[in-house]
Amino acid sequence: MSTLTPDADPEVIVFNLKRRYTGVSATVNALVPLQARQWRLAYCGTPLPHGMPGMTLRQAIALSRRPPAGRPFRIWHVRRDHEMLAGLWARDGLRLPIRLVFTSAAQHRHGWFPRWLISRMDAVIATTPQAARFVPNTTAVVPHGIDLARFAPPPDKRAAWGDSGLPGRWGVGVFGRVRPDKGTDVFVEAMIAALPHLPEVTAVIAGRAMPQHEAYQRGLQARIDAAGLHERIRFLGEVPAADVHRWYQRCLVCVACPRYEPFGLTPFEAAACGCALIGSRTGAFEQLVQPGVNGALVDPGDAAGLAQALRQLLADPDAALRMGQAARQRVAQHFSLEQEAAGIAAVYQRLFDGG
């Protein structure tokens, strides 16, 4: 990717002060190139594939000791608790001319300290109406968006699985960390039940198990082996962010079955790549999945229900292909990256206008 040049006198600084690549990192990575075409913008944090050099917090503070040209203040857009804390220290302790915008995705009551931090923000963006209910000072609801150019269907979804090098004719994938709250065990249990009835299907689990969850993954692998399905349920490990879209393109169906999820980007990305969807009723999945149109919904933790949904959906691959096309259309109409950037821009402009 070509390197983006940060503005020397930015009106907006976007923060991502976490070393590990997460869903928040993916959001920032996708948005920064688009926002840099709309605003005088700089990036502060861990280097990301978007190509814009990341300044340090110290550099952001030094830069923000005066307002940018033509503006009474700079906007710092933060998305994590420690970023809010740094922003408050800079704004209220150092008295820098900045305003703080925070994006909130959590669909639960925050602890007292995060609640206090959020209450001190100048503007708060919730990613779903459910998240907004837990943030009393929400300024706007702006769903996450997907880069429709990068996440796009393959030329021939019927033939795409052949590039995987794995057995079968069709792929079913689950994407994200391997751990209990992501429901990896729910997926494995459902696939063990469903695959004997789906001889042309192979399942893939794309995601890393952190050290504390390696024993959990080994237990799942033992269950897969005991079922005689070690060739048809595969752990891929961590797929590089630059390559994950290829696995979406190869899969006919994307499953997202976490027990809890604040938003959940992976099924949105997969839908943009033409995957039919099966999601649990958490995160933003009920806004994305239209049962019978582009996929199905199941209750969190319901492996039997997931297995049944998989069997029903994959009984007619041509219908599943049409559902994947409908899923792409759903994302294009309601969850594009451009729509997210426009919603965020409206919040920025409201602050600059003094609203």
Secondary structure as UniProt FT lines:
FT   STRAND          12..16
FT   HELIX           23..35
FT   TURN            36..38
FT   STRAND          41..45
FT   TURN            49..50
FT   STRAND          54..55
FT   HELIX           57..63
FT   TURN            64..65
FT   TURN            69..70
FT   STRAND          74..78
FT   HELIX           81..88
FT   HELIX           89..93
FT   STRAND          98..104
FT   HELIX           112..119
FT   STRAND          123..126
FT   HELIX           129..132
FT   TURN            133..134
FT   TURN            136..137
FT   STRAND          140..141
FT   TURN            148..150
FT   HELIX           157..160
FT   HELIX           161..164
FT   STRAND          170..175
FT   HELIX           180..182
FT   HELIX           184..194
FT   HELIX           195..197
FT   TURN            199..200
FT   STRAND          201..206
FT   HELIX           211..213
FT   HELIX           214..226
FT   TURN            227..228
FT   TURN            230..232
FT   STRAND          233..237
FT   TURN            241..243
FT   HELIX           244..250
FT   STRAND          253..256
FT   HELIX           266..272
FT   TURN            273..274
FT   STRAND          276..280
FT   TURN            283..284
FT   HELIX           285..288
FT   TURN            292..294
FT   STRAND          295..298
FT   TURN            300..301
FT   HELIX           303..314
FT   HELIX           317..334
FT   HELIX           337..352
FT   TURN            353..354
//
